[in-house]
């Protein structure tokens, strides 16, 4: 999927968790397509600033805002700050997420509460707040996981629960927001090189043989799908679950 260069000129985009890995790739791609991009970050201010500087160096516009995705007040404040500065929000990419792995009987309840706060509550709050500043033709794009289609390994049930919740939220929002001309879609990455799942990490050798195209995904693979869904070309696409997994779940 490709979009025309500058296809998003004049659009204001927010990418939560945009300082690293997939989020950074998404932010850079939306900026390359002409959008002004705001990224949120939690614990990596230096990396967030590096993303902003890369975008500016390439001729784009970007800002970075601190906001723990698990802190509703911080999320609301960041989104309102973007809207105040730029006057609107056209695109929201709910990318921020964490993983908690372990046998379900062994996961500390505090860790479970944290993954729910970031992966589910944070998405709801960001969406709710962004909608206050989003008009006709807006785009909401969630980053899910191919694990909701194929649970490739044990110990990921808590993580998969949260991404399954996003899938249901995505479907419901379609009916709520369709009359407002806002599309809502979810991208499910397969095994993709990231801080959470590095291509040379503990499970990579186990997962790679099941990827049909024979390689781990890269951030740009996910970013390309997001750029398409954010574009005018995807104006009739809403409620889609787009698997970007190299055939992993085929």
C-alpha positions as CSV (number, residue, x, y, z in Angstrom):
1,X,0.0,0.0,0.0
2,X,1.3,3.4,-0.9
3,X,0.1,7.0,-0.5
4,X,1.0,9.9,-2.6
5,X,3.7,12.2,-1.2
6,X,2.1,15.1,0.7
7,X,-1.3,13.3,0.6
8,X,-1.7,14.3,4.3
9,X,-0.7,18.0,3.9
10,X,-2.7,20.1,6.3
11,X,-3.6,17.2,8.6
12,X,-2.8,17.1,12.3
13,X,-1.9,13.6,13.6
14,X,-1.2,12.3,17.0
15,X,0.8,9.0,17.5
16,X,0.7,7.8,21.1
17,X,3.9,6.0,22.1
18,X,5.7,7.5,19.1
19,X,9.2,7.7,20.4
20,X,10.3,4.2,19.6
21,X,10.0,1.2,17.3
22,X,6.7,1.0,15.4
23,X,5.4,4.3,16.8
24,X,8.4,6.2,15.6
25,X,8.2,4.6,12.1
26,X,4.5,5.6,12.0
27,X,5.2,9.2,13.0
28,X,8.0,9.6,10.4
29,X,5.8,8.1,7.6
30,X,2.8,10.3,8.4
31,X,5.1,13.3,8.5
32,X,6.7,12.3,5.2
33,X,3.2,12.2,3.7
34,X,2.7,15.8,4.8
35,X,1.0,15.6,8.2
36,X,2.0,17.7,11.2
37,X,2.7,15.0,13.8
38,X,2.6,15.1,17.6
39,X,4.0,12.1,19.4
40,X,3.5,11.2,23.1
41,X,6.1,9.4,25.1
42,X,6.6,8.2,28.7
43,X,10.1,7.2,29.7
44,X,12.2,8.1,26.6
45,X,12.5,11.8,26.1
46,X,15.8,11.6,24.3
47,X,14.4,9.2,21.8
48,X,11.2,11.3,21.3
49,X,13.3,14.3,20.6
50,X,15.4,12.3,18.1
51,X,12.2,11.4,16.2
52,X,11.1,15.0,16.2
53,X,14.5,16.1,14.9
54,X,14.5,13.5,12.2
55,X,11.1,14.7,11.0
56,X,12.2,18.3,11.0
57,X,15.4,17.5,9.2
58,X,13.4,15.8,6.5
59,X,11.3,18.9,6.0
60,X,8.3,18.0,8.2
61,X,6.7,19.4,11.4
62,X,6.6,17.5,14.7
63,X,6.4,18.0,18.4
64,X,6.8,15.6,21.3
65,X,4.7,15.6,24.5
66,X,5.2,13.6,27.7
67,X,2.2,11.5,28.6
68,X,2.1,8.2,30.3
69,X,-0.5,6.3,28.3
70,X,-1.7,4.7,31.6
71,X,-2.4,8.1,33.2
72,X,-5.7,9.4,31.9
73,X,-5.1,13.0,33.1
74,X,-1.8,13.1,31.3
75,X,-3.3,11.7,28.1
76,X,-6.1,14.2,28.1
77,X,-3.7,17.1,28.7
78,X,-1.4,16.1,25.9
79,X,-4.3,15.8,23.4
80,X,-5.8,19.1,24.4
81,X,-2.4,20.7,24.1
82,X,-2.1,19.5,20.5
83,X,-5.6,20.7,19.7
84,X,-4.9,24.1,21.3
85,X,-1.6,24.5,19.4
86,X,-2.8,23.4,16.0
87,X,-6.6,24.0,16.1
88,X,-7.8,20.5,15.4
89,X,-7.0,16.8,15.3
90,X,-7.4,14.8,12.1
91,X,-5.7,11.5,12.8
92,X,-5.3,9.6,16.0
93,X,-3.0,6.5,16.0
94,X,-3.4,4.6,19.3
95,X,0.0,2.9,19.2
96,X,1.2,3.1,22.9
97,X,1.2,-0.4,24.4
98,X,3.1,-2.6,26.8
99,X,3.4,-6.4,27.2
100,X,3.2,-8.5,30.4
101,X,4.1,-12.1,29.9
102,X,3.7,-15.0,32.2
103,X,1.4,-17.9,33.1
104,X,-2.0,-16.4,34.0
105,X,-1.8,-17.8,37.6
106,X,1.6,-16.1,38.1
107,X,1.0,-12.6,36.8
108,X,0.9,-10.1,39.6
109,X,-2.4,-8.3,39.8
110,X,-0.6,-4.9,39.8
111,X,1.0,-5.9,36.5
112,X,-2.4,-6.8,35.1
113,X,-3.8,-3.5,36.1
114,X,-0.9,-1.7,34.5
115,X,-1.4,-3.4,31.1
116,X,-5.1,-2.7,31.2
117,X,-4.4,0.9,32.1
118,X,-2.0,1.4,29.1
119,X,-3.4,-0.9,26.4
120,X,-7.2,-0.5,27.1
121,X,-8.0,2.5,29.3
122,X,-5.3,4.6,27.6
123,X,-6.8,3.9,24.2
124,X,-10.3,4.7,25.3
125,X,-9.2,8.0,27.0
126,X,-7.1,9.1,24.0
127,X,-10.0,8.3,21.6
128,X,-12.6,10.1,23.8
129,X,-10.5,13.2,24.1
130,X,-9.4,13.4,20.5
131,X,-13.0,13.1,19.3
132,X,-13.7,16.4,21.0
133,X,-11.4,18.0,18.4
134,X,-12.0,15.8,15.4
135,X,-14.3,16.7,12.5
136,X,-15.6,15.2,9.3
137,X,-13.1,13.0,7.6
138,X,-11.2,12.1,10.7
139,X,-9.2,8.9,11.1
140,X,-8.8,6.7,14.2
141,X,-6.3,3.8,13.8
142,X,-5.5,1.3,16.5
143,X,-2.4,-0.8,16.6
144,X,-3.5,-4.3,17.7
145,X,-1.7,-7.6,17.3
146,X,-1.8,-10.7,15.2
147,X,-2.0,-12.6,18.5
148,X,-5.8,-12.0,18.4
149,X,-5.9,-14.2,15.3
150,X,-3.3,-16.7,16.2
151,X,-1.8,-17.2,19.7
152,X,1.6,-18.2,18.6
153,X,3.1,-19.0,22.0
154,X,2.2,-19.4,25.7
155,X,2.4,-16.8,28.4
156,X,0.8,-14.0,26.4
157,X,-2.9,-14.4,27.5
158,X,-3.0,-11.1,29.4
159,X,-1.5,-9.2,26.5
160,X,-3.8,-10.9,24.0
161,X,-6.8,-10.0,26.2
162,X,-6.0,-6.3,25.9
163,X,-5.5,-6.4,22.1
164,X,-8.8,-8.4,21.8
165,X,-10.5,-5.6,23.7
166,X,-9.2,-3.1,21.1
167,X,-10.6,-5.2,18.3
168,X,-14.1,-5.0,19.9
169,X,-13.7,-1.3,20.6
170,X,-12.8,-0.8,17.0
171,X,-15.9,-2.5,15.7
172,X,-18.2,-0.6,18.0
173,X,-16.7,2.8,17.2
174,X,-17.5,2.2,13.5
175,X,-21.2,2.6,14.2
176,X,-20.7,5.5,16.6
177,X,-18.6,7.6,14.4
178,X,-19.7,6.6,10.8
179,X,-22.4,9.3,10.8
180,X,-19.7,11.9,11.6
181,X,-17.6,10.8,8.6
182,X,-14.8,9.4,10.9
183,X,-13.3,6.0,9.9
184,X,-12.0,3.6,12.5
185,X,-9.7,0.7,11.7
186,X,-7.2,-1.6,13.4
187,X,-3.8,-2.8,12.2
188,X,-2.6,-6.1,13.5
189,X,1.2,-6.4,13.2
190,X,2.7,-9.8,13.1
191,X,6.2,-10.5,14.4
192,X,7.9,-7.1,13.9
193,X,11.3,-5.9,15.0
194,X,10.7,-3.6,18.0
195,X,11.8,-3.0,21.5
196,X,9.0,-5.3,22.7
197,X,9.8,-8.1,20.2
198,X,13.3,-7.7,18.7
199,X,14.2,-9.7,15.7
200,X,17.1,-11.2,17.7
201,X,15.1,-11.7,20.8
202,X,14.2,-14.8,22.8
203,X,11.1,-15.9,20.7
204,X,12.3,-14.7,17.3
205,X,13.9,-18.0,16.3
206,X,10.7,-19.8,17.2
207,X,8.4,-17.3,15.3
208,X,10.5,-16.7,12.2
209,X,9.9,-20.1,10.5
210,X,6.2,-19.5,10.6
211,X,6.4,-16.1,8.8
212,X,5.5,-16.9,5.1
213,X,7.7,-14.2,3.6
214,X,10.7,-15.5,5.6
215,X,11.6,-12.3,7.6
216,X,10.5,-10.3,10.6
217,X,8.5,-7.2,9.9
218,X,10.0,-3.7,10.1
219,X,8.4,-0.6,11.5
220,X,8.0,0.8,8.0
221,X,5.8,-2.2,7.0
222,X,3.3,-1.2,9.7
223,X,3.7,2.5,9.0
224,X,2.8,2.0,5.4
225,X,-0.5,0.3,6.3
226,X,-1.3,3.2,8.8
227,X,-0.5,5.8,6.2
228,X,-3.0,4.2,3.8
229,X,-5.7,4.1,6.4
230,X,-5.0,7.7,7.2
231,X,-5.3,8.8,3.6
232,X,-8.2,9.9,1.5
233,X,-7.9,6.7,-0.5
234,X,-9.2,4.8,2.6
235,X,-12.3,7.0,3.0
236,X,-14.6,4.0,2.4
237,X,-12.6,1.7,4.7
238,X,-14.0,1.5,8.3
239,X,-14.1,-1.4,10.7
240,X,-11.3,-3.2,9.0
241,X,-8.8,-5.5,10.7
242,X,-5.7,-5.3,8.6
243,X,-3.2,-8.0,9.2
244,X,0.3,-6.9,8.4
245,X,2.1,-10.1,9.4
246,X,4.0,-11.5,6.4
247,X,1.5,-14.4,6.2
248,X,2.2,-15.4,9.8
249,X,-1.5,-16.1,10.5
250,X,-2.4,-17.5,7.0
